[in-house]
Amino acid sequence: MQNQRIELLKKLLPGFIPLFAFIVIDEVWGTKAGVIAALIIGIIEMAWIGVKEKRFDRFVLFDTLLLIALGGISILLDNDIFFKLKPALIELILCAVLALSAFSKVNVVELMSRRYMKDMEISEVQMNKMRQSLRLMFFVFMAHTAFVFYAVFYMSNEAWAFISGGLFYILFGVVVFIIEFAKQKRKQKQLSTEEQLPIVDEQGKVLGKAPRSVCHNGEKLLHPVVHLHVLNRKGDIYLQKRPIDKLVQPGKWDTAVGGHISFGEDLQTALKREAWEEIGLKEFSAKLIKQYIWESELERELVYVFVTNDFKGIHLHSDEVTEGRFWTEKQLANSLGKSIFTPNFEHEFKLFFR
């Protein structure tokens, strides 16, 4: 059902282009110019879709004819109420598009972007930021639409002209400024109390520091982490299972120990701290076997990989790990690529243990 809705929306999206063109041109050059532009763009779109995709786009035709009808009535009747309601009616359509994009699983704006910018790649982080912006735009548009409706029936022509035109830009600018200012203040307060991680170059040289959340927000600031693989005498590998409420890779099996190095902390101190926090391992010796760069959608890490055969002190004592057990090489090999393990662990297993 979800796929059917997405496919339907993809077919409807081109029909919004004459509407957007009408809005812009009507605002600058007037209704007649807007109607003519909508008609021309609609015809060009239908011809293009007909030639390229071998189909007739009914929604483009419907949207174009609707705009011509509304604009034509406004011009012929010169009806003051109809003319004054037009901006609010158009904004209601835009509000519907924004609401669907911001609050549902179907992002119309994103689908439209992909349709006309086929090479564009949108990450999960960018998508979340886009939805936040669309929610803000929706509330601003709805507030402005309500003001326009009120002005049509209860205020003077001069007040209506200001509210339907200049007020929107003032309202949007003020709201965006206030919200962004409040967000920055809140963010600064939050970041000031957050754990600081070192920012390093590819050789591990510390270049500076940044809050933990900044290192994980998609900016790809390279920061160091430690991984510890625990093996028994048979060569079996101990894995921990991540809690189901984790934001990243919930419920999957992962390297026995993995964690960040805090700013000012050395490798061995970080390794011992993480081993105790995650699997309760206190007395052990470990060998550094490799360092490499791991990059995901959200972050970029310089990973220091250690191995130890000291496993007898393992005891799980925190909510960071759901469970843990040893896996044979055969069990691991048979379970690869089945969303059982984290991508990071699968990468290291293929790199170091096969």
C-alpha positions as CSV (number, residue, x, y, z in Angstrom):
1,M,0.0,0.0,0.0
2,Q,2.8,2.4,0.9
3,N,4.6,1.7,-2.4
4,Q,1.3,2.3,-4.3
5,R,0.9,5.7,-2.7
6,I,4.5,6.6,-3.5
7,E,4.0,5.6,-7.2
8,L,0.8,7.6,-7.3
9,L,2.5,10.7,-5.9
10,K,5.3,10.4,-8.4
11,K,2.7,10.5,-11.2
12,L,1.0,13.6,-9.6
13,L,4.1,15.6,-8.9
14,P,4.5,17.3,-12.3
15,G,1.0,18.7,-12.0
16,F,2.3,21.1,-9.2
17,I,4.7,22.9,-11.5
18,P,2.1,25.1,-13.3
19,L,0.8,26.0,-9.8
20,F,4.2,27.1,-8.5
21,A,4.8,29.0,-11.7
22,F,1.4,30.7,-11.5
23,I,2.1,31.8,-7.8
24,V,5.4,33.4,-8.7
25,I,4.4,35.1,-11.9
26,D,1.0,36.3,-10.5
27,E,2.9,37.9,-7.6
28,V,5.2,39.8,-9.9
29,W,3.3,40.5,-13.1
30,G,-0.3,39.9,-12.3
31,T,-3.1,37.3,-12.8
32,K,-3.2,37.5,-16.6
33,A,0.6,36.8,-16.9
34,G,0.2,34.0,-14.3
35,V,-2.6,32.3,-16.3
36,I,-0.7,32.5,-19.6
37,A,2.5,31.1,-18.0
38,A,0.5,28.3,-16.4
39,L,-1.0,27.4,-19.7
40,I,2.3,27.5,-21.6
41,I,4.1,25.4,-18.9
42,G,1.3,22.9,-18.7
43,I,1.3,22.4,-22.5
44,I,5.1,22.0,-22.5
45,E,5.0,19.5,-19.6
46,M,2.3,17.4,-21.2
47,A,4.2,17.4,-24.5
48,W,7.5,16.5,-22.8
49,I,5.9,13.7,-20.7
50,G,4.1,12.4,-23.8
51,V,7.2,12.2,-25.9
52,K,9.7,11.0,-23.2
53,E,7.4,8.7,-21.1
54,K,4.8,7.8,-23.8
55,R,1.9,8.6,-21.5
56,F,-0.7,11.4,-21.0
57,D,-0.4,13.1,-17.6
58,R,-4.0,13.9,-16.6
59,F,-3.0,15.7,-13.4
60,V,-0.9,18.2,-15.3
61,L,-3.9,18.9,-17.5
62,F,-6.3,19.1,-14.5
63,D,-4.0,21.5,-12.6
64,T,-3.4,23.7,-15.6
65,L,-7.2,23.9,-16.5
66,L,-8.1,24.6,-12.8
67,L,-5.6,27.5,-12.7
68,I,-6.9,28.9,-16.0
69,A,-10.5,28.6,-14.7
70,L,-9.8,30.3,-11.4
71,G,-7.7,33.0,-13.0
72,G,-10.2,33.5,-15.8
73,I,-13.1,33.9,-13.4
74,S,-11.1,36.4,-11.4
75,I,-10.3,38.4,-14.5
76,L,-13.8,38.3,-16.1
77,L,-15.9,38.9,-13.1
78,D,-13.4,41.2,-11.4
79,N,-14.9,39.9,-8.2
80,D,-13.3,41.5,-5.2
81,I,-13.9,38.7,-2.7
82,F,-12.8,36.0,-5.2
83,F,-9.7,38.0,-6.1
84,K,-8.9,38.5,-2.4
85,L,-9.4,34.9,-1.5
86,K,-7.2,33.6,-4.3
87,P,-3.9,33.9,-2.3
88,A,-5.4,32.0,0.6
89,L,-6.8,29.3,-1.6
90,I,-3.4,28.8,-3.3
91,E,-1.6,28.8,0.1
92,L,-4.0,26.1,1.3
93,I,-2.9,23.9,-1.5
94,L,0.7,24.5,-0.6
95,C,-0.1,23.8,3.0
96,A,-1.5,20.4,2.0
97,V,1.7,19.6,0.1
98,L,3.9,20.7,3.1
99,A,1.8,18.8,5.6
100,L,2.1,15.6,3.6
101,S,5.8,16.1,3.2
102,A,6.5,17.1,6.8
103,F,4.2,14.8,8.9
104,S,3.8,11.7,6.8
105,K,6.1,9.0,5.4
106,V,5.6,10.3,1.9
107,N,7.8,13.4,1.4
108,V,6.3,15.1,-1.7
109,V,9.0,17.8,-1.8
110,E,11.7,15.2,-1.7
111,L,10.1,13.1,-4.4
112,M,9.7,16.1,-6.6
113,S,13.4,16.9,-6.0
114,R,14.4,13.4,-7.0
115,R,12.2,13.5,-10.1
116,Y,13.8,16.6,-11.5
117,M,17.3,16.3,-10.0
118,K,18.0,12.6,-10.6
119,D,21.6,12.7,-9.5
120,M,20.8,14.2,-6.2
121,E,21.7,12.1,-3.1
122,I,19.8,12.8,0.2
123,S,21.2,11.3,3.3
124,E,19.1,10.4,6.4
125,V,20.5,13.3,8.3
126,Q,19.7,15.7,5.4
127,M,16.2,14.2,5.2
128,N,15.5,14.9,8.9
129,K,16.7,18.4,8.5
130,M,14.5,18.9,5.5
131,R,11.5,17.6,7.4
132,Q,12.2,20.0,10.2
133,S,12.3,22.9,7.8
134,L,9.1,21.8,6.1
135,R,7.3,21.6,9.4
136,L,8.4,25.2,10.2
137,M,7.2,26.3,6.7
138,F,3.9,24.5,7.2
139,F,3.1,26.4,10.4
140,V,4.2,29.7,9.0
141,F,2.1,29.2,5.8
142,M,-1.0,28.1,7.9
143,A,-0.7,31.1,10.2
144,H,-0.4,33.5,7.2
145,T,-3.3,31.7,5.4
146,A,-5.5,32.2,8.5
147,F,-4.6,35.9,8.6
148,V,-5.5,36.3,4.9
149,F,-8.9,34.7,5.4
150,Y,-9.6,37.0,8.3
151,A,-8.5,40.1,6.4
152,V,-10.7,39.2,3.4
153,F,-13.9,39.5,5.5
154,Y,-13.1,41.7,8.4
155,M,-10.4,44.2,7.4
156,S,-9.9,47.0,4.8
157,N,-8.5,46.5,1.3
158,E,-5.3,48.2,2.4
159,A,-4.9,45.9,5.4
160,W,-5.7,42.8,3.2
161,A,-3.0,44.0,0.6
162,F,-0.4,44.2,3.4
163,I,-1.4,40.9,5.0
164,S,-1.5,38.9,1.8
165,G,1.8,40.4,0.6
166,G,4.4,42.0,2.7
167,L,3.2,40.4,6.0
168,F,4.1,37.0,4.8
169,Y,7.8,37.9,4.3
170,I,7.9,39.7,7.6
171,L,6.2,36.9,9.4
172,F,8.4,34.3,7.9
173,G,11.6,36.2,8.6
174,V,10.7,37.0,12.2
175,V,9.5,33.5,13.0
176,V,12.5,31.9,11.4
177,F,14.9,34.3,13.2
178,I,13.2,33.7,16.6
179,I,13.1,29.9,16.2
180,E,16.7,29.7,14.9
181,F,17.9,32.0,17.7
182,A,16.2,29.9,20.4
183,K,17.6,26.7,18.8
184,Q,21.1,28.0,18.8
185,K,20.9,29.2,22.4
186,R,19.5,25.8,23.5
187,K,22.1,24.0,21.4
188,Q,25.0,26.0,22.9
189,K,23.8,25.3,26.4
190,Q,23.5,21.6,25.6
191,L,26.9,21.4,23.9
192,S,28.6,23.2,26.8
193,T,27.8,20.3,29.1
194,E,28.4,17.5,26.6
195,E,31.3,15.0,26.4
196,Q,34.1,16.4,24.3
197,L,35.8,14.1,21.7
198,P,39.2,14.8,20.1
199,I,39.2,15.6,16.4
200,V,42.1,14.0,14.7
201,D,43.8,13.6,11.3
202,E,44.2,10.3,9.5
203,Q,47.4,9.5,11.5
204,G,45.7,10.2,14.8
205,K,47.2,13.6,15.6
206,V,44.8,15.6,17.7
207,L,43.7,18.8,15.9
208,G,41.0,20.0,18.3
209,K,37.9,18.8,20.0
210,A,34.1,18.8,19.5
211,P,31.0,17.8,21.4
212,R,29.9,14.1,20.9
213,S,26.7,15.0,19.2
214,V,28.5,17.2,16.6
215,C,30.7,14.2,15.7
216,H,27.6,12.2,15.0
217,N,25.4,14.7,13.2
218,G,26.7,14.0,9.7
219,E,29.5,16.5,9.6
220,K,32.0,13.6,9.4
221,L,34.5,15.1,11.8
222,L,37.2,12.4,12.2
223,H,37.4,11.2,15.8
224,P,39.1,8.1,17.4
225,V,37.4,5.0,18.8
226,V,38.7,1.8,20.3
227,H,37.5,-1.7,19.4
228,L,38.4,-4.8,21.4
229,H,37.9,-8.4,20.0
230,V,37.9,-11.1,22.6
231,L,38.8,-14.6,21.5
232,N,39.0,-17.9,23.4
233,R,41.5,-20.6,22.9
234,K,39.5,-22.2,20.1
235,G,39.5,-18.9,18.2
236,D,35.8,-18.2,18.8
237,I,34.9,-14.5,18.9
238,Y,32.9,-13.0,21.8
239,L,30.1,-10.6,20.6
240,Q,27.8,-8.3,22.5
241,K,24.2,-7.6,21.5
242,R,23.2,-4.0,21.3
243,P,20.0,-2.9,23.1
244,I,16.9,-2.5,21.0
245,D,16.5,1.1,22.0
246,K,19.9,2.2,20.5
247,L,19.6,4.8,17.8
248,V,22.4,3.2,15.7
249,Q,22.1,-0.5,14.7
250,P,19.6,-1.5,17.5
251,G,19.3,-5.2,18.4
252,K,22.3,-6.3,16.3
253,W,25.4,-8.3,17.4
254,D,28.6,-6.2,17.6
255,T,32.3,-6.2,18.5
256,A,32.8,-7.2,22.2
257,V,34.0,-3.7,23.1
258,G,33.7,-0.5,21.2
259,G,33.7,3.1,22.4
260,H,35.0,6.6,22.0
261,I,38.2,8.1,23.2
262,S,37.5,11.2,25.3
263,F,39.4,14.4,24.8
264,G,42.7,14.2,26.8
265,E,42.4,10.4,27.2
266,D,45.1,8.0,25.8
267,L,44.4,4.7,24.0
268,Q,45.1,2.3,26.8
269,T,43.0,4.3,29.3
270,A,40.1,4.5,26.9
271,L,40.3,0.7,26.1
272,K,40.3,-0.3,29.8
273,R,37.4,2.0,30.6
274,E,35.3,0.8,27.7
275,A,36.1,-2.9,28.4
276,W,34.9,-2.5,32.0
277,E,31.8,-0.4,31.1
278,E,30.6,-2.7,28.4
279,I,31.5,-6.3,29.3
280,G,32.9,-6.0,32.9
281,L,36.4,-7.0,31.7
282,K,39.0,-5.6,34.0
283,E,42.3,-7.6,34.0
284,F,43.5,-8.2,30.5
285,S,46.3,-7.6,28.0
286,A,45.5,-6.6,24.5
287,K,47.5,-6.2,21.3
288,L,46.9,-3.4,18.7
289,I,46.6,-5.1,15.3
290,K,45.3,-2.3,13.0
291,Q,43.9,1.2,12.7
292,Y,41.6,2.2,9.9
293,I,39.0,4.8,9.0
294,W,35.3,3.8,9.1
295,E,32.8,6.1,7.5
296,S,29.0,5.8,7.8
297,E,26.1,8.0,7.0
298,L,26.4,9.8,10.3
299,E,30.1,9.8,11.3
300,R,33.7,9.2,10.4
301,E,35.9,7.3,12.9
302,L,39.5,6.5,13.2
303,V,39.3,2.9,14.6
304,Y,42.0,1.4,16.7
305,V,41.5,-2.4,16.7
306,F,42.8,-4.5,19.6
307,V,42.6,-8.3,20.3
308,T,42.8,-10.2,23.6
309,N,42.6,-13.8,24.7
310,D,41.8,-12.9,28.3
311,F,38.1,-13.6,28.5
312,K,37.5,-15.2,32.0
313,G,36.7,-11.9,33.7
314,I,33.8,-11.1,31.4
315,H,30.5,-10.3,33.3
316,L,27.8,-8.1,31.9
317,H,26.7,-5.5,34.4
318,S,25.3,-2.5,32.5
319,D,22.3,-1.7,30.3
320,E,24.7,-0.9,27.4
321,V,24.7,-4.6,26.4
322,T,21.7,-6.8,26.2
323,E,23.6,-10.1,26.1
324,G,26.9,-11.6,25.0
325,R,28.3,-15.0,23.9
326,F,31.1,-16.6,21.8
327,W,30.5,-17.4,18.1
328,T,32.4,-19.9,16.1
329,E,34.0,-18.8,12.8
330,K,31.5,-21.1,11.0
331,Q,28.5,-19.5,12.8
332,L,29.8,-16.1,11.9
333,A,30.5,-16.9,8.3
334,N,27.0,-18.4,7.8
335,S,25.3,-15.4,9.4
336,L,27.0,-12.6,7.4
337,G,24.9,-10.3,5.2
338,K,21.7,-11.2,7.1
339,S,21.3,-8.1,9.2
340,I,22.4,-10.0,12.3
341,F,25.7,-8.2,12.8
342,T,26.5,-4.5,12.6
343,P,28.2,-3.5,9.3
344,N,31.2,-2.3,11.2
345,F,31.7,-5.8,12.8
346,E,31.2,-7.6,9.5
347,H,33.9,-5.3,7.9
348,E,36.4,-6.2,10.7
349,F,35.6,-9.9,10.6
350,K,36.3,-10.1,6.9
351,L,39.4,-7.9,7.3
352,F,41.1,-9.6,10.2
353,F,39.6,-13.1,10.9
354,R,39.0,-14.7,7.5
